[in-house]
Amino acid sequence: MTNETNNDVPHSTHRKEGVEDIEVTDGQKADSATPNIVPSSKPTPPAGSSMENLMDLYEESFKRFQEGEVVTGRIISVDKDHVLVDIGYKSEGQIRIQEFLDEDGNVTAKVGDIIEVMVEWWDDEEEVVVLSKEKATTVKIWEAIRKAYESGGTVQGVITNRVKGGFSVDIGVTAFLPGSQADLRPIRNMDDMVGKKFDFRILKYNRKRSNIVLSRRVLLEEERAAKRAETLASIYEGKLVEGVVKNITDYGVFVDLGGVDGLLHITDISWGRVKHPADLFSIGDPIRVKILTLDIERERVSLGMKQLVEDPWMTAAEKYPPGSRITGKVVSLTDYGAFVELEEGIEGLVHVSEMSWTRKVRHPSKIVSVGETVEAVVLDIKPEARRISLGLKQAVPNPWDIISEKYPVGTTIEGKIKNITEFGLFIGIDEGIDGLVHISDISWTKRIKHPSEVYKKGDVVQAIVLDIDKENERFSLGIKQLQPDPWETVAERYVVGTEITGTITNVTDFGIFVELEEGIEGLVHVSEISKEKIKSPVGQYTVGSVINAKVMSVNVEERRIGLSIKRLEVENEQSLLNEYINNMDAPTSEFGEMLRENLQEKFSEEP
């Protein structure tokens, strides 16, 4: 028996073994998407076949697949609506073309392709077989899910998007991955998981409800446990191992050695200063470390990185002897000084007292800053204590060594007043060197209670160098010394015995101060105020009053002038008496002469 196909109307009718021909009349058009399959009532056996073979062929022509059964077929034709598939046993079925369209709408089906399909519907009366490629795939996927679940195997899938409580995963069908089962540790950024492909273990599934729950964590735990056992069996204290940075904290780095986590403490990262491990490492970085301690029972491993190189303090004494100059970077500041890094692992301290020859440094930030490169001198080194003392000021000449040569005593300098205190003025001389004008050296004559009465900060003044004390670092200046000392000629201007006129500047219990000229005062002691004995002049004289007195004494060294009102009065009285006596007529008797002599003698004896 022959198998023929009508070429004029493709895929519309088929002539097969055991199937009668179907005629297509003029004007009648066959539908290729719904092939008609009609079993023949009189099958004709091929020549030379036995009766037994004829019966088998006859039974085979009536055999059909069950709905829902998955079978393998071959694509025999493709049109705009359907794909025709030969599934054997003299049967052909159709599949909607939509099941063969890709994302761009292109048809992926090709004649001759072998595919798996599911029999969706079989209608003997209408002679129509409807197939589905997608449902066959789904059936096959569920079968694979069942086998994987029962055997404890794995399935592979792609995380498609985030959902409440976890992720949606495409494993051929949609499955759910709880967030707690996605990794060994909580995931910081869950969006990073979307679009990635992983292997999963099926925790449970329900085909009727299309519910599948996956776990990636189970596989990771199994993998970690296997690696941990292998790693613990191979490591020992002192061994150099390779690892991966797993986590970074303030106090160190956790390193994955292969299922076993080791801690690289911040103090064991470098011989030098490490502010934070994150400055040196990132999660995922490969790292080579040394196992310092190992506790198998507690599975605790301490790691070291600085131990891979020699301790720089072993040769520090040879490299940095006292007196040697070094260049380093300031790495930190404290209230008492600055730490300078000479090389990785070696730091020296510059105490605030060793920062400047001339300035009183209250905080090192006034001199240096972190990150600055400085030059210093090694003052002392103690490798056993891991300490080096440095000096900044020793790297430059001490200005006090040359200041006396630059400004010898008697030199007139000019500078700006930098500070004013109750005891004097500080004048800037050189960089870092100030000279002090004591309040007593401001004026020869003015009585100054506070220097601010005469000067203000920022004023430019001239002064004379009076003294330089290098050991105590003191530079003494004088302003009044620019002018002659008026006291040097006081004895010439105020001769003892002369009468003066002055203004009372102060009245005390012990006497009266009288200003003779600006800055020159004399004292009238209480005993020299009157011939009569008085206890205190207070209340009898007022400040500002003008009086006359007699110069009794002048002491230039002690800068004192003694005055007397009483002596002036006595002299005035004596003068009047002398004038009176001199004007008297010559005595007419011896008694008159005696009286005149007694009066002269009496007044001349009074103080």
PAROTOR-161407 format. One record per residue (C-alpha): residue in three letters; chain; x, y negated, z negated. Coordinates in pm, 1 decimal. Each point is the difference from the previous one (the first is absolute). Layout:
   r c     east    north       up
 ALA A        X        Y        Z
...
//
This chain:
   r c     east    north       up
 MET A      0.0      0.0      0.0
 THR A    135.4   -345.0     87.6
 ASN A     14.1   -326.8   -198.1
 GLU A    -73.4   -305.9    210.6
 THR A    -52.5   -368.5    -63.8
 ASN A   -198.7   -241.4    213.2
 ASN A    255.9   -258.3    110.2
 ASP A   -264.2   -245.4    115.2
 VAL A   -131.9    -46.0   -353.8
 PRO A    295.4     56.6   -237.1
 HIS A    -62.2    145.6   -349.5
 SER A   -376.0     20.0     67.5
 THR A    -36.9    371.6     70.3
 HIS A    229.2    292.9    -49.9
 ARG A      5.6    343.6    152.4
 LYS A    167.3    241.4   -238.8
 GLU A     27.0    365.6    -51.3
 GLY A   -329.2    124.1   -132.7
 VAL A   -172.0   -332.5     75.9
 GLU A   -232.5    -63.3    292.2
 ASP A     52.6   -290.8    236.7
 ILE A   -199.8   -316.6    -70.9
 GLU A   -116.8   -175.4    306.2
 VAL A     12.8   -373.4     35.2
 THR A   -256.4   -126.9    245.6
 ASP A     35.0   -311.9    211.1
 GLY A    -49.8   -307.6   -214.2
 GLN A     64.6    196.3   -318.6
 LYS A    308.0   -113.8   -199.6
 ALA A    168.3    219.7   -258.3
 ASP A     92.0   -141.8   -346.5
 SER A    358.2     89.5    -80.8
 ALA A    -40.8    -98.7   -369.4
 THR A   -267.5    260.5    -59.4
 PRO A    103.6    308.6    194.1
 ASN A   -264.9    261.4     42.8
 ILE A    108.3    350.9    -93.3
 VAL A   -244.6    272.4    102.9
 PRO A     83.0    371.5    -49.1
 SER A    -56.9    222.2    306.4
 SER A   -257.9    287.3    -18.5
 LYS A    190.0    211.3    250.3
 PRO A    370.2    -11.7    -55.2
 THR A    197.9    157.4    282.3
 PRO A    310.3    187.9   -121.6
 PRO A    316.9    -42.1    194.2
 ALA A    106.9    275.6    238.2
 GLY A    166.3    294.2   -174.0
 SER A   -120.9    -84.4   -354.4
 SER A   -146.0    265.4   -225.9
 MET A   -343.4     -6.3   -153.0
 GLU A    150.0    -67.6   -344.1
 ASN A    173.8   -315.2    123.6
 LEU A   -320.0   -109.2    165.2
 MET A   -182.5     23.2   -330.6
 ASP A    267.0   -199.7   -178.3
 LEU A    -22.9   -273.6    255.5
 TYR A   -372.6     -1.9    -29.1
 GLU A      6.8    -33.4   -378.3
 GLU A    266.6   -267.5     20.7
 SER A   -211.5   -212.3    230.9
 PHE A   -267.0    -20.7   -270.5
 LYS A    241.2    -70.5   -288.5
 ARG A    -25.5   -347.9   -154.3
 PHE A    170.5   -194.0   -277.7
 GLN A   -168.1    -95.6   -324.8
 GLU A    -75.8   -362.6    -65.9
 GLY A    272.9   -146.4   -224.2
 GLU A    259.6    245.9    127.5
 VAL A    339.3   -138.2    104.4
 VAL A    141.1    140.4    322.6
 THR A    277.2    -79.1    246.0
 GLY A    -85.2   -126.9    346.5
 ARG A    151.4   -148.8    311.6
 ILE A   -105.6   -331.8    152.9
 ILE A   -125.9     65.8    350.7
 SER A   -141.4   -340.6     92.1
 VAL A    -24.0   -359.3   -123.5
 ASP A   -256.3   -261.8    100.9
 LYS A   -108.9   -335.4   -139.3
 ASP A   -236.7    147.2   -261.1
 HIS A    116.6    350.1    -84.3
 VAL A    287.8    242.2     -1.7
 LEU A    -82.2    354.4    116.3
 VAL A    179.7    277.4   -190.0
 ASP A     20.5    370.7     82.9
 ILE A    -20.4    185.8   -331.5
 GLY A     10.4    347.9    151.9
 TYR A   -251.6    278.8      8.1
 LYS A   -140.8   -154.7    314.9
 SER A    -97.8   -310.3   -198.3
 GLU A     59.7   -365.9     59.0
 GLY A    -89.5   -293.3   -226.4
 GLN A      9.5   -376.6      4.0
 ILE A    155.0   -254.7   -234.8
 ARG A    -83.3   -370.1    -11.8
 ILE A    269.5   -205.0    170.6
 GLN A     19.8   -228.7   -310.3
 GLU A    185.1    275.3   -183.5
 PHE A    288.1    -37.6    246.1
 LEU A     44.7   -379.4     -6.1
 ASP A    307.6   -154.2   -161.0
 GLU A     17.5   -338.3   -176.6
 ASP A     25.5   -181.3    331.8
 GLY A   -299.7    184.7    148.1
 ASN A    208.3    225.3    226.4
 VAL A   -112.6    360.2     61.1
 THR A    256.1    246.1   -138.4
 ALA A   -159.4    318.2    137.9
 LYS A    171.4    174.0    290.7
 VAL A   -118.4    295.4    208.5
 GLY A    183.1    310.6   -112.9
 ASP A     57.0   -114.3   -361.3
 ILE A    -62.9    270.3   -259.9
 ILE A   -199.2   -134.0   -295.3
 GLU A   -188.3    124.7   -303.3
 VAL A   -371.6    -76.0    -10.3
 MET A   -297.6     76.3   -219.2
 VAL A   -326.2    129.6    140.0
 GLU A   -251.2   -260.6   -112.1
 TRP A   -306.4    117.2    188.7
 TRP A    -84.5    289.4    229.6
 ASP A   -326.6     -8.5    188.2
 ASP A    -66.7    311.6    207.8
 GLU A   -319.0   -135.9    145.6
 GLU A    150.5   -328.5    112.8
 GLU A    322.8    183.4     76.8
 VAL A    197.4   -271.6   -182.8
 VAL A    303.5     43.0   -229.6
 VAL A    102.1   -310.4   -199.3
 LEU A    349.8     -0.9   -141.7
 SER A    198.8   -235.7   -227.5
 LYS A    372.1    -42.8    -15.0
 GLU A    -13.2   -233.3   -303.4
 LYS A   -208.4    238.3   -206.3
 ALA A    231.5    284.6     88.9
 THR A    288.2   -209.5   -126.7
 THR A   -190.8    -77.9   -319.6
 VAL A    -77.1    366.0    -58.5
 LYS A    361.1     90.1     53.9
 ILE A    110.8   -276.3   -238.7
 TRP A   -232.8    118.7   -275.5
 GLU A    125.6    351.9     48.5
 ALA A    356.4   -126.2    -37.4
 ILE A   -106.3   -192.2   -312.8
 ARG A   -148.7    315.5   -148.9
 LYS A    314.0    198.8     67.6
 ALA A    225.1   -274.0   -137.0
 TYR A   -209.3    -27.1   -316.3
 GLU A    -10.4    375.0    -61.3
 SER A    369.2     53.4     71.7
 GLY A    121.5   -315.2   -178.5
 GLY A    144.5   -131.0    323.3
 THR A     21.9   -360.4    119.4
 VAL A   -171.7   -213.7    256.6
 GLN A    136.5   -303.6    176.4
 GLY A   -189.9   -323.4     37.2
 VAL A     18.8   -374.8     47.2
 ILE A   -122.3   -246.8   -260.3
 THR A   -245.5   -214.4    193.7
 ASN A   -117.1   -257.3   -255.4
 ARG A    -52.2    -83.6   -364.3
 VAL A   -326.7     90.0   -167.5
 LYS A   -129.7    -31.6   -352.9
 GLY A    221.2    204.5   -227.1
 GLY A    247.4    109.4    265.0
 PHE A     43.6     55.5    371.8
 SER A   -180.0    141.2    299.0
 VAL A    211.1    260.6    183.9
 ASP A    -44.7    139.8    351.0
 ILE A     87.5    371.9      6.3
 GLY A   -221.5     63.7    302.5
 VAL A   -293.8    -77.6   -220.7
 THR A    -21.3   -275.6   -260.9
 ALA A    133.7     90.6   -344.7
 PHE A     43.4   -191.6   -326.4
 LEU A    335.1    -57.9   -173.0
 PRO A    -40.3   -134.8   -357.9
 GLY A    244.0   -278.5    -88.1
 SER A    135.2    204.8   -290.5
 GLN A     87.7    280.6    242.1
 ALA A    179.4   -214.4    255.3
 ASP A    341.3    -12.6   -168.1
 LEU A    190.6     95.0   -311.9
 ARG A    -27.9   -353.5   -134.7
 PRO A   -266.6   -268.4     36.8
 ILE A     27.7   -169.5    336.1
 ARG A     61.1   -377.2    -22.8
 ASN A   -113.9    -83.9    352.3
 MET A   -258.1    249.9    119.2
 ASP A    -22.4   -165.3    341.4
 ASP A    350.8    125.7     76.3
 MET A   -137.8    356.6      7.8
 VAL A   -250.9    -69.4    276.6
 GLY A    102.9    136.3    340.3
 LYS A    257.8    246.2   -134.1
 LYS A     -3.0    374.0     55.7
 PHE A     50.4    243.0   -292.1
 ASP A    -48.5    362.0    -99.6
 PHE A   -277.1     70.5   -250.8
 ARG A   -128.2    278.2   -220.8
 ILE A   -378.9     62.8      1.3
 LEU A   -131.6    -23.1   -355.6
 LYS A   -363.0     82.0     90.8
 TYR A   -237.0    -13.1    293.5
 ASN A   -371.6     40.1     82.3
 ARG A    -79.5     53.3    366.7
 LYS A   -372.3    -59.4    -35.9
 ARG A     60.7   -338.8   -155.0
 SER A    306.3    -66.9    216.0
 ASN A    190.0    -71.4   -320.1
 ILE A    376.2     59.7    -18.9
 VAL A    230.6   -116.5   -281.4
 LEU A    375.9    -10.6     67.5
 SER A    313.9    -38.9   -206.7
 ARG A    344.2   -112.2    101.7
 ARG A    123.3    -20.3   -355.5
 VAL A    -19.3    379.0    -48.3
 LEU A    242.0     54.3    287.1
 LEU A    234.4   -270.2   -128.0
 GLU A     -1.8    152.1   -349.3
 GLU A     81.5    342.1    140.0
 GLU A    278.3   -148.2    210.1
 ARG A    135.1   -194.1   -296.3
 ALA A     -9.0    302.8   -226.6
 ALA A    197.4    201.4    252.1
 LYS A    254.6   -276.3     43.9
 ARG A     23.0    -55.2   -375.7
 ALA A     84.8    362.5    -66.3
 GLU A    259.5     -3.7    275.5
 THR A    151.5   -326.9   -118.0
 LEU A     16.3     94.6   -369.4
 ALA A    178.2    317.7     92.6
 SER A    268.1   -184.5    194.4
 ILE A     81.9   -313.4   -202.4
 TYR A    234.7    -44.0   -296.2
 GLU A    159.1   -283.2   -197.2
 GLY A    267.9   -178.5    197.6
 LYS A   -135.1    106.9    339.3
 LEU A    -32.7   -258.5    276.9
 VAL A   -343.0     18.9    160.5
 GLU A   -201.8   -176.5    267.6
 GLY A   -343.7   -136.2    -78.6
 VAL A   -268.3   -246.7    101.3
 VAL A   -115.6   -301.9   -199.6
 LYS A   -347.6     88.0   -122.2
 ASN A    -86.6   -280.7   -238.3
 ILE A    158.0   -323.0   -128.9
 THR A    -49.2   -145.1   -348.8
 ASP A    155.6   -278.7   -206.1
 TYR A    223.4    247.9   -177.8
 GLY A    111.1    220.6    288.5
 VAL A    -72.1    207.4    308.7
 PHE A   -172.3    338.8     21.6
 VAL A    163.2    220.3    260.4
 ASP A   -160.5    305.2    162.4
 LEU A    268.1    268.6     11.5
 GLY A   -229.4    252.1    166.3
 GLY A   -299.7     69.6   -220.8
 VAL A    187.2   -128.4   -305.1
 ASP A      5.8   -366.0    -99.0
 GLY A    312.4   -149.0   -154.1
 LEU A     37.7   -338.4   -169.4
 LEU A    276.1   -233.2    110.8
 HIS A      7.7   -250.0   -285.8
 ILE A     75.8   -362.2     82.0
 THR A    319.0     16.9   -207.5
 ASP A    125.6    291.2    211.5
 ILE A    -63.9   -160.6    338.6
 SER A    312.1   -213.8     12.1
 TRP A    298.4    -95.6   -212.1
 GLY A   -110.7   -355.2     72.9
 ARG A   -308.3   -194.2   -102.3
 VAL A   -335.5    110.8    146.1
 LYS A   -291.2   -236.8    -55.8
 HIS A   -265.5    235.2    134.5
 PRO A     24.8    333.2    185.1
 ALA A   -235.7   -136.4    266.8
 ASP A    280.3   -235.0    107.0
 LEU A    201.1    302.8    113.9
 PHE A   -252.4    269.6     91.0
 SER A   -327.7     54.0    179.1
 ILE A   -235.3    294.4    -31.3
 GLY A    102.0    265.9    252.0
 ASP A    368.7    -95.5      7.4
 PRO A    241.9    295.1     11.7
 ILE A    241.5     -4.2   -292.2
 ARG A    304.9    192.8   -119.1
 VAL A     33.9     44.7   -374.8
 LYS A    177.2    205.0   -265.4
 ILE A   -183.3    215.7   -254.0
 LEU A     98.3   -127.5   -345.6
 THR A   -223.8    211.2   -224.5
 LEU A   -238.8    285.7     73.9
 ASP A   -280.2    137.7   -220.0
 ILE A   -142.2    303.2    182.6
 GLU A   -275.6     71.1   -253.2
 ARG A   -137.9   -353.0      3.8
 GLU A     96.8    -47.3    364.6
 ARG A    175.6   -328.1    -75.4
 VAL A    292.2   -114.0    207.0
 SER A    214.0   -307.9    -64.9
 LEU A    183.1   -136.9    301.2
 GLY A    290.2   -233.9     54.4
 MET A    110.8   -198.8    302.0
 LYS A    281.6   -212.5   -139.7
 GLN A    172.5    322.2   -108.1
 LEU A     75.4     68.8    366.3
 VAL A    277.9   -262.3    -15.2
 GLU A    275.5    -73.6   -252.1
 ASP A    -72.2   -226.1   -297.4
 PRO A    158.4   -337.0     95.1
 TRP A     92.3    -66.9   -364.8
 MET A    259.8    275.8     22.4
 THR A    230.3   -233.5    194.7
 ALA A   -134.6   -337.2   -117.2
 ALA A    292.5    -76.1   -234.8
 GLU A    246.2     32.8    287.6
 LYS A   -207.8   -202.8    242.0
 TYR A    -96.6   -281.3   -237.1
 PRO A    280.9    -71.6   -250.0
 PRO A    -33.6   -305.9   -229.5
 GLY A    102.3   -318.1    177.1
 SER A    -95.6    122.7    345.7
 ARG A   -234.1   -205.8    215.4
 ILE A   -316.6    158.8    132.9
 THR A   -287.0    -97.1    226.3
 GLY A   -344.0    134.8    -84.0
 LYS A   -371.9    -54.8     27.6
 VAL A   -216.9   -119.0   -287.3
 VAL A   -258.6    274.4    -57.8
 SER A   -177.2   -116.7   -316.5
 LEU A    -16.7   -279.4   -255.4
 THR A    -56.4      9.4   -375.8
 ASP A     -4.8   -267.7   -268.6
 TYR A    360.5     80.3    -88.8
 GLY A    154.5     37.1    343.8
 ALA A     -0.8    129.2    357.4
 PHE A     73.3    351.6    126.0
 VAL A    217.9     13.8    309.7
 GLU A     25.6    311.1    219.1
 LEU A    361.8     66.9     98.6
 GLU A    -92.3    313.0    196.7
 GLU A   -280.4    254.2     -9.0
 GLY A    -10.7    132.4   -354.8
 ILE A    228.1   -259.2   -159.6
 GLU A   -131.7   -321.0   -150.7
 GLY A    174.3   -260.5   -211.4
 LEU A   -144.5   -254.8   -241.3
 VAL A     76.4   -371.2     20.1
 HIS A    -91.8   -140.9   -340.3
 VAL A   -147.9   -350.5     -5.7
 SER A    305.4   -118.5   -190.7
 GLU A    221.7    105.9    290.4
 MET A   -191.6   -181.7    271.8
 SER A    128.4   -356.4    -25.2
 TRP A    296.1   -182.4   -149.4
 THR A   -195.0   -316.5    -58.9
 ARG A   -372.1     70.0     -8.3
 LYS A   -189.0    148.3   -290.7
 VAL A   -200.5    265.3    185.0
 ARG A   -329.6     81.1   -168.2
 HIS A   -112.1    249.6    263.9
 PRO A    198.0    161.1    284.9
 SER A   -267.2   -106.9    252.0
 LYS A    142.7   -351.2    -31.1
 ILE A    324.0    126.1    158.1
 VAL A    -81.5    307.0    216.8
 SER A   -299.7    174.9    155.8
 VAL A    -85.1    361.8     79.6
 GLY A    141.1    105.9    335.7
 GLU A    274.2   -262.8     -2.8
 THR A    357.7    107.1     75.3
 VAL A    246.7   -127.6   -258.1
 GLU A    371.9     16.1    -69.5
 ALA A    110.2     91.4   -351.0
 VAL A    297.0    120.6   -203.4
 VAL A      9.2    328.2   -193.2
 LEU A     46.4    -87.3   -367.4
 ASP A    -28.6    348.5   -148.5
 ILE A    -98.1    352.5    108.3
 LYS A   -114.9    300.7   -203.9
 PRO A    -68.5    294.9    234.5
 GLU A   -103.8    229.7   -284.6
 ALA A   -277.3   -245.8    -91.7
 ARG A    -63.1    -83.6    367.0
 ARG A     53.1   -370.1    -67.2
 ILE A    186.4   -276.2    179.4
 SER A     21.4   -355.7   -130.0
 LEU A     27.5   -267.7    267.0
 GLY A     60.7   -372.1      2.6
 LEU A   -118.9   -250.8    256.8
 LYS A    179.8   -301.3   -141.9
 GLN A    333.7    182.7      6.6
 ALA A    -22.9     11.9    378.6
 VAL A     43.4   -379.8     16.7
 PRO A    250.1   -235.1   -172.7
 ASN A    -93.5   -129.6   -344.1
 PRO A    -68.2   -372.6     51.1
 TRP A    110.7    -67.8   -358.4
 ASP A    350.2    110.0    101.1
 ILE A     35.8   -292.9    240.4
 ILE A   -239.5   -256.6   -143.0
 SER A    265.6   -162.1   -221.8
 GLU A    226.3    -42.5    301.7
 LYS A   -279.3   -143.9    208.3
 TYR A   -133.0   -233.5   -270.1
 PRO A    276.6    -86.8   -251.7
 VAL A    -86.3   -190.5   -317.5
 GLY A    -55.2   -369.8     77.6
 THR A   -143.2     65.6    347.6
 THR A   -311.2   -197.6     88.4
 ILE A   -269.7    218.7    154.9
 GLU A   -340.7    -70.5    142.9
 GLY A   -289.6    241.6    -27.6
 LYS A   -372.1     44.8    -32.9
 ILE A   -165.7     49.1   -337.8
 LYS A   -129.9    358.8      5.7
 ASN A   -142.0     16.9   -349.6
 ILE A    -65.2   -223.7   -300.6
 THR A     -4.9    123.9   -358.2
 GLU A    -20.5   -174.3   -333.8
 PHE A    375.6     33.0    -42.2
 GLY A    112.1   -120.0    343.3
 LEU A      1.4      9.6    380.6
 PHE A    107.9    288.2    226.9
 ILE A    158.3   -121.3    322.7
 GLY A     70.5    225.9    298.1
 ILE A    372.2     15.4     75.5
 ASP A     68.5    300.9    224.8
 GLU A   -201.3    302.7    106.7
 GLY A   -112.8    153.6   -326.3
 ILE A    192.3   -241.5   -222.3
 ASP A   -173.8   -271.5   -196.9
 GLY A    162.9   -263.6   -217.0
 LEU A   -151.0   -122.3   -326.3
 VAL A    -18.8   -365.9    -96.8
 HIS A    -71.1      8.6   -371.2
 ILE A   -245.5   -258.3   -128.5
 SER A    283.1   -159.8   -195.9
 ASP A    194.8    -53.5    323.5
 ILE A   -272.0   -180.5    187.8
 SER A     52.8   -349.3   -142.5
 TRP A    249.1   -176.0   -225.0
 THR A   -253.4   -231.0   -148.0
 LYS A   -360.4    115.3     61.2
 ARG A   -172.4    198.8   -268.6
 ILE A   -161.8    278.6    211.2
 LYS A   -249.3    238.4   -158.6
 HIS A    -51.4    211.3    315.3
 PRO A    187.4    -10.7    334.2
 SER A   -330.8    -17.3    187.9
 GLU A    -31.1   -357.9   -129.4
 VAL A    279.1    -97.5    238.5
 TYR A      6.8    265.3    278.2
 LYS A   -232.1    235.7    186.0
 LYS A     58.4    331.1    173.9
 GLY A    137.8    -44.5    350.4
 ASP A    181.7   -326.6    -69.0
 VAL A    348.5    -20.8    152.5
 VAL A    252.4   -120.9   -258.1
 GLN A    372.9    -39.4    -40.3
 ALA A    194.9    140.3   -291.3
 ILE A    356.6     68.4   -112.1
 VAL A    136.4    348.9    -70.8
 LEU A     73.4      8.5   -373.0
 ASP A     86.3    367.4    -55.9
 ILE A     -8.8    344.9    168.6
 ASP A    -30.1    310.8   -220.0
 LYS A     62.7    291.6    236.5
 GLU A    -40.4    273.9   -259.2
 ASN A   -338.2   -125.0   -116.9
 GLU A    -85.7   -129.7    347.4
 ARG A    -78.0   -353.9   -112.2
 PHE A     45.6   -314.9    205.5
 SER A    -27.3   -323.5   -203.1
 LEU A    -75.3   -333.4    164.1
 GLY A    -43.5   -357.4   -119.2
 ILE A   -186.1   -293.8    147.1
 LYS A     86.7   -267.9   -254.8
 GLN A    368.9     65.9     62.5
 LEU A    -38.2   -167.1    338.6
 GLN A    -13.3   -332.3   -189.7
 PRO A    242.1   -138.4   -263.2
 ASP A    -92.8     72.3   -360.8
 PRO A   -133.9   -328.8   -142.6
 TRP A    110.9    106.6   -345.6
 GLU A    361.4    -25.9    105.9
 THR A    -31.1   -385.3     -5.5
 VAL A   -253.8    -34.2   -280.1
 ALA A    270.8   -109.5   -246.9
 GLU A     94.1   -277.8    235.1
 ARG A   -356.3   -115.4     54.2
 TYR A   -110.7     30.6   -361.0
 VAL A    287.8   -113.1   -217.2
 VAL A    -31.1     69.8   -372.5
 GLY A   -124.9   -306.5   -179.9
 THR A   -189.0   -145.3    295.1
 GLU A   -367.9    -75.6    -12.3
 ILE A   -232.5    188.1    240.8
 THR A   -362.3    -24.0     98.5
 GLY A   -191.7    323.0     74.4
 THR A   -339.2    168.7     20.9
 ILE A   -117.1    249.9   -259.1
 THR A    -49.1    341.9    168.2
 ASN A    -69.7    211.4   -305.7
 VAL A    -65.2    -45.0   -372.3
 THR A     84.3    280.0   -242.8
 ASP A     34.1     35.5   -376.2
 PHE A    378.8    -20.8     27.8
 GLY A     18.1   -300.0    227.5
 ILE A    -87.7   -190.2    315.6
 PHE A    121.0     85.6    354.9
 VAL A     69.4   -307.6    209.2
 GLU A     62.8      4.7    378.1
 LEU A    286.5   -230.7     89.8
 GLU A    -14.4     80.2    373.7
 GLU A   -141.4    284.0    210.0
 GLY A    118.0    322.2   -160.5
 ILE A    204.1   -170.2   -274.3
 GLU A   -154.5      0.5   -344.3
 GLY A    119.1   -103.4   -344.1
 LEU A   -125.0    101.5   -342.4
 VAL A    -86.9   -233.4   -283.2
 HIS A     23.8    225.5   -303.3
 VAL A   -260.9    -51.8   -271.1
 SER A    273.3   -130.6   -228.8
 GLU A     86.3   -269.9    256.4
 ILE A   -349.4   -134.1     49.7
 SER A    -32.6   -231.4   -298.4
 LYS A    187.2   -125.5   -303.7
 GLU A   -284.5    138.6   -199.1
 LYS A     -7.1    374.9    -40.9
 ILE A   -278.7    162.9    211.7
 LYS A    -93.5    366.8     30.7
 SER A   -121.9     -2.0    363.9
 PRO A    -40.5   -255.7    277.5
 VAL A   -303.4    181.9    133.7
 GLY A   -291.8   -240.3     -5.2
 GLN A    222.3   -304.3    -23.1
 TYR A    131.5     16.2    358.1
 THR A   -171.5     96.2    324.5
 VAL A    129.3    153.1    322.0
 GLY A     48.8   -261.4    267.2
 SER A     86.0   -281.1   -237.7
 VAL A    316.0   -200.7     74.9
 ILE A    247.8    -44.3   -284.6
 ASN A    346.3   -137.8    -56.6
 ALA A    271.5    195.8   -174.0
 LYS A    371.4      6.9    -56.1
 VAL A    230.7    266.0    153.6
 MET A    156.1    178.9   -293.0
 SER A    171.7    299.9    175.0
 VAL A     52.7    163.0    340.2
 ASN A     81.2    376.0     40.8
 VAL A     44.6     75.0    372.9
 GLU A     66.6    370.8    -45.6
 GLU A   -318.5     57.0   -199.8
 ARG A   -185.1   -264.1    202.2
 ARG A   -115.5   -190.1   -305.5
 ILE A    -33.1   -373.7    -75.7
 GLY A    -65.0   -116.9   -355.2
 LEU A   -205.9   -317.6    -43.0
 SER A    -98.8   -207.6   -298.8
 ILE A   -280.4   -251.5    -47.4
 LYS A     98.8    -63.3   -360.1
 ARG A    354.9   -104.9     86.7
 LEU A   -129.4   -240.3    262.7
 GLU A   -234.3   -158.6   -252.0
 VAL A    277.0    -31.2   -256.2
 GLU A    232.1   -158.3    252.3
 ASN A   -271.2   -238.8    105.4
 GLU A    -57.8    -98.9   -361.7
 GLN A    374.8    -41.1    -53.7
 SER A     21.8   -217.3    305.0
 LEU A   -280.5   -219.8   -124.8
 LEU A    160.6    -26.5   -340.6
 ASN A    336.2    -85.8    142.7
 GLU A   -159.5   -262.7    211.8
 TYR A   -182.3   -134.3   -302.6
 ILE A    313.8     -5.8   -214.0
 ASN A    204.4   -152.7    272.6
 ASN A   -255.2   -275.0     32.6
 MET A     -3.3    -75.9   -373.0
 ASP A    178.0   -316.0   -123.9
 ALA A    326.1     43.4   -179.1
 PRO A    -57.9     91.4   -366.5
 THR A     24.0   -287.8   -243.1
 SER A     94.4    213.1   -291.1
 GLU A    191.0    311.9    -86.2
 PHE A   -330.6    183.3    -71.6
 GLY A   -127.6    -64.8    349.6
 GLU A    315.6    146.8    151.0
 MET A    -32.7    314.0   -208.6
 LEU A   -365.9     44.9    108.6
 ARG A     93.5    -24.3    365.3
 GLU A    273.4    262.9    -29.5
 ASN A   -231.4    240.2   -186.1
 LEU A   -265.0    -18.8    273.5
 GLN A    252.5     74.8    272.8
 GLU A    142.2    289.8   -194.8
 LYS A   -346.9    148.8    -69.6
 PHE A   -118.1      4.7    362.6
 SER A    331.7    127.1    126.6
 GLU A    -16.1    301.9   -233.3
 GLU A   -352.8    109.9    106.6
 PRO A     -5.1    271.9    263.2
//
